[in-house]
Amino acid sequence: MKRTKYTLLPRLTKILEELGEDIKLARLRRKLSAEQIAEQAGISRSTLWQIEKGLPNVSMG
């Protein structure tokens, strides 16, 4: 299966980065590890890492 590469507008990229940063700050404020959050959310640690970095290739349902 071929993957489609998307190009995001700079404004959308900034929104994703801010969302990821907000999630990371909330996790750190609550003194929870990435492993704990990933387990509670039912995702892998690498997926959580990608979300916190604001990468656009992460699927969120």
N, CA, C and O atoms as a GROMACS GRO file, in nm:
protein
  244
    1MET      N    1   0.084  -0.117   0.000
    1MET     CA    2   0.000   0.000   0.000
    1MET      C    3   0.089   0.124   0.000
    1MET      O    4   0.184   0.134   0.078
    2LYS      N    5   0.058   0.216  -0.086
    2LYS     CA    6   0.136   0.337  -0.101
    2LYS      C    7   0.090   0.443  -0.003
    2LYS      O    8  -0.030   0.464   0.015
    3ARG      N    9   0.184   0.508   0.061
    3ARG     CA   10   0.151   0.615   0.156
    3ARG      C   11   0.145   0.748   0.083
    3ARG      O   12   0.225   0.776  -0.006
    4THR      N   13   0.050   0.829   0.123
    4THR     CA   14   0.037   0.962   0.065
    4THR      C   15   0.107   1.062   0.156
    4THR      O   16   0.086   1.063   0.277
    5LYS      N   17   0.189   1.145   0.096
    5LYS     CA   18   0.260   1.247   0.173
    5LYS      C   19   0.181   1.377   0.167
    5LYS      O   20   0.147   1.426   0.059
    6TYR      N   21   0.152   1.431   0.284
    6TYR     CA   22   0.076   1.554   0.293
    6TYR      C   23   0.168   1.669   0.331
    6TYR      O   24   0.263   1.652   0.408
    7THR      N   25   0.140   1.785   0.277
    7THR     CA   26   0.212   1.906   0.314
    7THR      C   27   0.115   1.995   0.390
    7THR      O   28   0.009   2.031   0.339
    8LEU      N   29   0.153   2.028   0.512
    8LEU     CA   30   0.067   2.111   0.595
    8LEU      C   31   0.108   2.257   0.587
    8LEU      O   32   0.224   2.290   0.565
    9LEU      N   33   0.010   2.341   0.604
    9LEU     CA   34   0.038   2.484   0.612
    9LEU      C   35   0.115   2.513   0.739
    9LEU      O   36   0.097   2.443   0.839
   10PRO      N   37   0.200   2.613   0.739
   10PRO     CA   38   0.277   2.646   0.860
   10PRO      C   39   0.188   2.670   0.982
   10PRO      O   40   0.227   2.637   1.095
   11ARG      N   41   0.071   2.728   0.961
   11ARG     CA   42  -0.020   2.755   1.072
   11ARG      C   43  -0.067   2.625   1.137
   11ARG      O   44  -0.074   2.615   1.260
   12LEU      N   45  -0.098   2.524   1.055
   12LEU     CA   46  -0.142   2.395   1.108
   12LEU      C   47  -0.029   2.321   1.178
   12LEU      O   48  -0.051   2.254   1.279
   13THR      N   49   0.091   2.333   1.124
   13THR     CA   50   0.207   2.272   1.187
   13THR      C   51   0.228   2.332   1.326
   13THR      O   52   0.257   2.259   1.421
   14LYS      N   53   0.214   2.462   1.336
   14LYS     CA   54   0.230   2.530   1.466
   14LYS      C   55   0.123   2.484   1.565
   14LYS      O   56   0.152   2.465   1.683
   15ILE      N   57  -0.001   2.466   1.518
   15ILE     CA   58  -0.108   2.419   1.605
   15ILE      C   59  -0.077   2.280   1.659
   15ILE      O   60  -0.096   2.253   1.777
   16LEU      N   61  -0.030   2.192   1.572
   16LEU     CA   62   0.006   2.056   1.616
   16LEU      C   63   0.119   2.058   1.718
   16LEU      O   64   0.116   1.985   1.817
   17GLU      N   65   0.218   2.142   1.695
   17GLU     CA   66   0.329   2.153   1.789
   17GLU      C   67   0.282   2.206   1.924
   17GLU      O   68   0.326   2.157   2.029
   18GLU      N   69   0.194   2.305   1.922
   18GLU     CA   70   0.141   2.360   2.048
   18GLU      C   71   0.057   2.258   2.123
   18GLU      O   72   0.065   2.248   2.245
   19LEU      N   73  -0.024   2.181   2.050
   19LEU     CA   74  -0.104   2.076   2.113
   19LEU      C   75  -0.014   1.972   2.178
   19LEU      O   76  -0.038   1.930   2.292
   20GLY      N   77   0.089   1.930   2.107
   20GLY     CA   78   0.183   1.833   2.162
   20GLY      C   79   0.254   1.886   2.286
   20GLY      O   80   0.271   1.813   2.384
   21GLU      N   81   0.293   2.011   2.282
   21GLU     CA   82   0.359   2.072   2.398
   21GLU      C   83   0.264   2.081   2.516
   21GLU      O   84   0.305   2.056   2.630
   22ASP      N   85   0.139   2.115   2.491
   22ASP     CA   86   0.039   2.121   2.599
   22ASP      C   87   0.018   1.984   2.664
   22ASP      O   88   0.008   1.973   2.786
   23ILE      N   89   0.012   1.881   2.582
   23ILE     CA   90  -0.004   1.745   2.634
   23ILE      C   91   0.117   1.706   2.719
   23ILE      O   92   0.102   1.649   2.827
   24LYS      N   93   0.236   1.738   2.670
   24LYS     CA   94   0.358   1.705   2.744
   24LYS      C   95   0.364   1.780   2.877
   24LYS      O   96   0.398   1.721   2.980
   25LEU      N   97   0.332   1.910   2.875
   25LEU     CA   98   0.335   1.989   2.999
   25LEU      C   99   0.234   1.938   3.101
   25LEU      O  100   0.262   1.933   3.220
   26ALA      N  101   0.114   1.898   3.053
   26ALA     CA  102   0.012   1.844   3.143
   26ALA      C  103   0.060   1.714   3.206
   26ALA      O  104   0.038   1.690   3.325
   27ARG      N  105   0.126   1.631   3.127
   27ARG     CA  106   0.180   1.504   3.179
   27ARG      C  107   0.287   1.531   3.284
   27ARG      O  108   0.288   1.468   3.390
   28LEU      N  109   0.376   1.622   3.256
   28LEU     CA  110   0.484   1.652   3.350
   28LEU      C  111   0.432   1.719   3.476
   28LEU      O  112   0.482   1.692   3.586
   29ARG      N  113   0.331   1.806   3.462
   29ARG     CA  114   0.271   1.872   3.578
   29ARG      C  115   0.211   1.769   3.674
   29ARG      O  116   0.214   1.786   3.796
   30ARG      N  117   0.155   1.664   3.617
   30ARG     CA  118   0.094   1.559   3.699
   30ARG      C  119   0.195   1.454   3.745
   30ARG      O  120   0.160   1.359   3.815
   31LYS      N  121   0.321   1.473   3.706
   31LYS     CA  122   0.431   1.382   3.743
   31LYS      C  123   0.403   1.238   3.698
   31LYS      O  124   0.425   1.143   3.773
   32LEU      N  125   0.355   1.225   3.575
   32LEU     CA  126   0.328   1.094   3.518
   32LEU      C  127   0.432   1.066   3.410
   32LEU      O  128   0.473   1.156   3.337
   33SER      N  129   0.472   0.941   3.399
   33SER     CA  130   0.569   0.904   3.297
   33SER      C  131   0.498   0.885   3.163
   33SER      O  132   0.376   0.868   3.158
   34ALA      N  133   0.576   0.888   3.058
   34ALA     CA  134   0.520   0.867   2.925
   34ALA      C  135   0.462   0.726   2.915
   34ALA      O  136   0.360   0.705   2.849
   35GLU      N  137   0.525   0.632   2.982
   35GLU     CA  138   0.476   0.495   2.980
   35GLU      C  139   0.338   0.484   3.046
   35GLU      O  140   0.251   0.412   2.997
   36GLN      N  141   0.318   0.554   3.157
   36GLN     CA  142   0.189   0.551   3.225
   36GLN      C  143   0.080   0.611   3.137
   36GLN      O  144  -0.029   0.553   3.125
   37ILE      N  145   0.107   0.725   3.076
   37ILE     CA  146   0.008   0.792   2.991
   37ILE      C  147  -0.024   0.705   2.870
   37ILE      O  148  -0.140   0.690   2.833
   38ALA      N  149   0.079   0.649   2.808
   38ALA     CA  150   0.057   0.565   2.691
   38ALA      C  151  -0.030   0.444   2.726
   38ALA      O  152  -0.119   0.407   2.650
   39GLU      N  153  -0.003   0.384   2.840
   39GLU     CA  154  -0.082   0.268   2.882
   39GLU      C  155  -0.228   0.307   2.907
   39GLU      O  156  -0.320   0.236   2.865
   40GLN      N  157  -0.250   0.420   2.974
   40GLN     CA  158  -0.386   0.466   3.001
   40GLN      C  159  -0.460   0.500   2.872
   40GLN      O  160  -0.581   0.477   2.861
   41ALA      N  161  -0.389   0.555   2.775
   41ALA     CA  162  -0.451   0.595   2.648
   41ALA      C  163  -0.464   0.478   2.550
   41ALA      O  164  -0.535   0.488   2.450
   42GLY      N  165  -0.397   0.368   2.580
   42GLY     CA  166  -0.403   0.253   2.490
   42GLY      C  167  -0.320   0.269   2.365
   42GLY      O  168  -0.355   0.217   2.259
   43ILE      N  169  -0.208   0.344   2.377
   43ILE     CA  170  -0.119   0.366   2.264
   43ILE      C  171   0.023   0.329   2.306
   43ILE      O  172   0.049   0.306   2.424
   44SER      N  173   0.113   0.323   2.211
   44SER     CA  174   0.252   0.292   2.243
   44SER      C  175   0.325   0.420   2.287
   44SER      O  176   0.278   0.531   2.263
   45ARG      N  177   0.438   0.401   2.352
   45ARG     CA  178   0.518   0.518   2.394
   45ARG      C  179   0.566   0.596   2.274
   45ARG      O  180   0.574   0.719   2.279
   46SER      N  181   0.599   0.526   2.166
   46SER     CA  182   0.648   0.597   2.048
   46SER      C  183   0.538   0.684   1.986
   46SER      O  184   0.566   0.793   1.935
   47THR      N  185   0.413   0.637   1.991
   47THR     CA  186   0.302   0.718   1.941
   47THR      C  187   0.285   0.842   2.027
   47THR      O  188   0.263   0.951   1.975
   48LEU      N  189   0.293   0.825   2.159
   48LEU     CA  190   0.284   0.940   2.249
   48LEU      C  191   0.397   1.038   2.222
   48LEU      O  192   0.374   1.159   2.220
   49TRP      N  193   0.516   0.988   2.200
   49TRP     CA  194   0.631   1.073   2.169
   49TRP      C  195   0.604   1.154   2.042
   49TRP      O  196   0.633   1.274   2.038
   50GLN      N  197   0.548   1.088   1.939
   50GLN     CA  198   0.519   1.157   1.814
   50GLN      C  199   0.413   1.266   1.834
   50GLN      O  200   0.421   1.374   1.775
   51ILE      N  201   0.313   1.236   1.918
   51ILE     CA  202   0.209   1.336   1.947
   51ILE      C  203   0.270   1.455   2.018
   51ILE      O  204   0.242   1.570   1.984
   52GLU      N  205   0.355   1.428   2.118
   52GLU     CA  206   0.417   1.538   2.194
   52GLU      C  207   0.510   1.621   2.107
   52GLU      O  208   0.529   1.740   2.134
   53LYS      N  209   0.568   1.563   2.005
   53LYS     CA  210   0.654   1.637   1.913
   53LYS      C  211   0.574   1.715   1.809
   53LYS      O  212   0.629   1.801   1.740
   54GLY      N  213   0.444   1.684   1.797
   54GLY     CA  214   0.361   1.754   1.701
   54GLY      C  215   0.375   1.704   1.560
   54GLY      O  216   0.350   1.778   1.464
   55LEU      N  217   0.416   1.580   1.544
   55LEU     CA  218   0.434   1.525   1.410
   55LEU      C  219   0.298   1.504   1.344
   55LEU      O  220   0.205   1.452   1.406
   56PRO      N  221   0.285   1.542   1.218
   56PRO     CA  222   0.155   1.535   1.151
   56PRO      C  223   0.114   1.395   1.104
   56PRO      O  224   0.000   1.375   1.064
   57ASN      N  225   0.206   1.298   1.109
   57ASN     CA  226   0.174   1.165   1.060
   57ASN      C  227   0.109   1.075   1.164
   57ASN      O  228   0.087   0.957   1.137
   58VAL      N  229   0.077   1.128   1.281
   58VAL     CA  230   0.015   1.049   1.387
   58VAL      C  231  -0.136   1.056   1.370
   58VAL      O  232  -0.194   1.163   1.355
   59SER      N  233  -0.199   0.940   1.374
   59SER     CA  234  -0.344   0.935   1.363
   59SER      C  235  -0.405   0.937   1.501
   59SER      O  236  -0.370   0.856   1.586
   60MET      N  237  -0.496   1.031   1.524
   60MET     CA  238  -0.566   1.040   1.653
   60MET      C  239  -0.714   1.022   1.628
   60MET      O  240  -0.774   1.091   1.545
   61GLY      N  241  -0.773   0.926   1.700
   61GLY     CA  242  -0.915   0.898   1.679
   61GLY      C  243  -0.999   0.954   1.792
   61GLY      O  244  -1.122   0.939   1.790
   0.00000   0.00000   0.00000
